[in-house]
Amino acid sequence: SYVLTQPPSVSVAPGQTARITCGGNNVGSKSVHWYQQKPGQAPVLVVYDDSDRPSGIPERFSGSNSGNTATLTISRVEAGDEADYYCQVWDSSSDHPGVFGGGTKLTVL
Amino acid sequence: EVQLVESGGGLVQPGGSLRLSCAASGFTFSSYNMNWVRQAPGKGLEWVSYIRSSSSTIYYADSVKGRFTISRDNAKNSLYLQMNSLRAEDTAVYYCARAYSGYFQHWGQGTLVTVSS
């Protein structure tokens, strides 16, 4: 089955830019979606279809996807962005199509 | 406003059964595909199961196939997950999630299932 690989942790100072990667075999040919999850809360969709933002998500959140790596970029990081972030694809060629990355803990220093 | 409210979680012994429910409101439930996603304590998200809006297509993760059954009642705006032969590793918060074009657009708050003797 398809595998998505994320770094366990990323640290960034307030005001700087955080980049969280999501690796997968030819992931650039798939649509990648990103979720933010804060402690004790349900996940929230922050980027879908590689680079689109749901309404209500700040423009500071952006995404890209090419080759074997998709990236979630958070500009001008704020303390409130500290959370776990998960990438996800829907592998339509599989009988178990839902795939999540292992998650990345973003720490704001 | 889209609302998804899970219920039915609790403590169950290994080998036991539990049925989770997800009550949907604020949208036309019968038009949307639905999923169950779980999260073990301190762990990441794991997709569990998918059901098409018409119930015509169903998928399961290998970890639950043959033990869990997803179903829905569009007349009652409800999604279900029947969980049998439960194991300690099934302990998790279970979320129902509304799907759209391959992503999980809306999530419930989750219900905790604990499998322990």
Chai-1 contact restraints between the chains, C-beta under 6 A:
chainA,res_idxA,chainB,res_idxB,connection_type,confidence,min_distance_angstrom,max_distance_angstrom,comment,restraint_id
A,S31,B,G102,contact,1.0,0.0,6.0,A-B,restraint_1
A,H33,B,Y103,contact,1.0,0.0,6.0,A-B,restraint_2
A,A42,B,W107,contact,1.0,0.0,6.0,A-B,restraint_3
A,A42,B,Q109,contact,1.0,0.0,6.0,A-B,restraint_4
A,A42,B,G110,contact,1.0,0.0,6.0,A-B,restraint_5
A,P43,B,W107,contact,1.0,0.0,6.0,A-B,restraint_6
A,Y48,B,Y103,contact,1.0,0.0,6.0,A-B,restraint_7
A,Y86,B,L45,contact,1.0,0.0,6.0,A-B,restraint_8
A,W90,B,G102,contact,1.0,0.0,6.0,A-B,restraint_9
A,D95,B,Y59,contact,1.0,0.0,6.0,A-B,restraint_10
A,H96,B,Y59,contact,1.0,0.0,6.0,A-B,restraint_11
A,H96,B,A61,contact,1.0,0.0,6.0,A-B,restraint_12
A,H96,B,D62,contact,1.0,0.0,6.0,A-B,restraint_13
A,G98,B,W47,contact,1.0,0.0,6.0,A-B,restraint_14
A,F100,B,L45,contact,1.0,0.0,6.0,A-B,restraint_15
A,G102,B,G44,contact,1.0,0.0,6.0,A-B,restraint_16
A,G103,B,G44,contact,1.0,0.0,6.0,A-B,restraint_17
